[in-house]
């Protein structure tokens, strides 16, 4: 690539991720999948779902950060993803105001 | 009456030799175009088509309600007619109305860009819209849907044997079309503003559309997922909304309204965006409190996500959460009121003229205010128990959606018609149409507030004879309103051939789009403009016009 085209691409902040990083993430994802499967054989009561979801969230974060290059992206893109997560949390938390308090009855 | 319209000398005036309309000819040049202006025209034609269908269905509803018994159609058919009216008007008309037509046409022109950021995604968005429309029409032709536009569970999942999945599929596709429109607008506004076009020099039209796009992108996926869940529940009984399997039918409503309440702001914010431009131009003043109006759009977009449960107050949600949501619903009134007050302050001591777009804008101000204030009634918990599921609700959201949004849409179409086509619409008849629309609207929907307060429920084909007088008023009003909408559909196409040549800037408006030829070139600007003044700077315009060299021929 000539210097000139590199200059025009500077704006897009293209970052090349090395294959070892991809491999490490891939292995981590496989290990976490194995962990999810393994832990499903142990009964942890209410924590069954909590732990499975926590591992799933961690895996999703790895994919978004490294496979989807968010870790190397501009703050604007990070903010964009954060907006999506924030909206999702709004959906969950405000819906929960209904579900946790239905048993409270009238007041 | 004074006017600010300044047209070129009609004896010598001609349309520009080259423009986006005559750059290429033939059907293929339209169906495969990447030009945002042509895609806007494609959208304009298709949403007008669906508006006519939705309007005819509305006419059928009003005809049925002319008399107390269910005599024009069977009650089942009535259910299908009002469901289809809602689905078509909301998903195929109101959601894409201003953004996909006027917004598509104007956002690049207003920020000084040659096109939207992703022209092909823009075209794809139109094809998805058409595909969605075909699905909805097939659901109607194959026998209809009678869930209401809200697809409420367990009715939609357990009790109905109509084409629920087909219609839901149509809405799913139309939803993606609106996500793509929003995506395009956000990227364009961030990345493609011309030199000197800072965020606070953007016209308020762009701010309004930016806020709308945020809701489109963050909200619509939730609707898509919810509709997929309904389809899975119907076909495979997965049990998410089924209490016998540990699900909850109200969960559907939480998910559905999480999109569909913000969707109300997808519909109204672009309307407000149009009104800011129109009011400023026809009172020759900068919009009062520009920054407040700009941020109130964003505030409405954010608050819009915090209020959805007010659609469910009487449906078994907890008292505590009803309290929380009632309070937050009141909060949305604040940014809406900021807008209304600031527009009124813009009018104060302005040089107001009464061209057609301004008449529609005045209609918007009055009707939207009534619609908004009756929303406060409904947000109040005790009042809501009396009024919900009655005609009061129907009147309330028609005041906001038809009285607000449709008025704003028509204001926008008339305001930018000269820019889109290069020709003026006929002024006298269009003013008449604006007044007829306003009168027809009031006569149609004001009686519905009274009907609802007196206790007439919505969604029934029959009603007690006591309610007939007000229903006759409403149906009579609907026929007046119908004429009001029919007139633009006749004179706007007429003006394409016989309208006066508009010239670049018939309204003497300040936006970048008015400084180029009408209709614009395919590449919009011969040279990318440099923005060296604030938005709505009428002194800048006067200076520019004074020193402009007039070239003839």
Interface residues (C-beta under 8 A of the other chain):
Chain A: X76 X83 X84 X87 X90 X91 X94 X95 X97 X98 X99 X100 X101 X102 X104 X105 X106 X107
Chain B: X190 X214 X218 X219 X222 X250 X251 X254 X255 X258 X305 X306 X308 X309 X316 X317 X318 X319 X320 X321 X324 X325
